[in-house]
Amino acid sequence: MNRFFAIILASLILLGVGCCHHPITPPTLTPDPQTELRTALATLANAHNDKIKLAFWTSTPLRPIDAPFKPFFTNMATQNKQLLTDLQTWAKQNKIDLTYRPPPGIAGDAEKIMNDRQEKLVRSDDKTAFQHHILIQMYIDYESNLSLCQALLPTLTDPALKSYVEQTAHMYSIGSTEILALLARYKFQ
């Protein structure tokens, strides 16, 4: 990866910008643990849905990807479908609404603007640029969701939910490493 893209990637990571990046609603002065849990789980469910959709699009002629990238996206779809099913099952049993709601106010507006800008970028990309941009955005997204899982784990007492979050954190940790390897292995000009 040339130096320009390394600088851009580092800047994006520091700024917390990424495709499918789902920031948690900023806590209020007196955070309600149940609301925070619902928001975190809805964020994870939304992230699983986004990855499943992205994997689908990369398997179609509309947004095909090169052979070296296919195993990552195929595996991403499989893992996210299973984790989403596990989360939905737990949420149904515990009467937790997984509907994703962007943060209110400026934070929500900023999230919408960021998502629109990223979508416009990848829609206008040629195949090589698409593969490059989506991997960078996926890396940032994986790291963000891994951090969410790590912050969530110490607060959990339910064994089934804790298992789901541990599995999700593991998937994001391994996925981040795989994405970095793809970015390092396949040079983009």
Buried (B, 14 or more C-beta within 10 A) or exposed (E): BEEEBEEEBEEBBEEEBBBBBBBBBEEEEEEEEEEBBBBBBBBBBBBBBBBBEBBEBBBEEEBBBEEEBBEBBEBBBEBBBEBBEBBBEBBEEEEBEBEBEBBEEEBBEEBEEBBEEBEEBBEEBEEEBBBBBBBBBBBBBBBBBBBBBEEBBEEBEEEBBBEBBEBBBEBBBBBBEBBBEBBEEBEBE
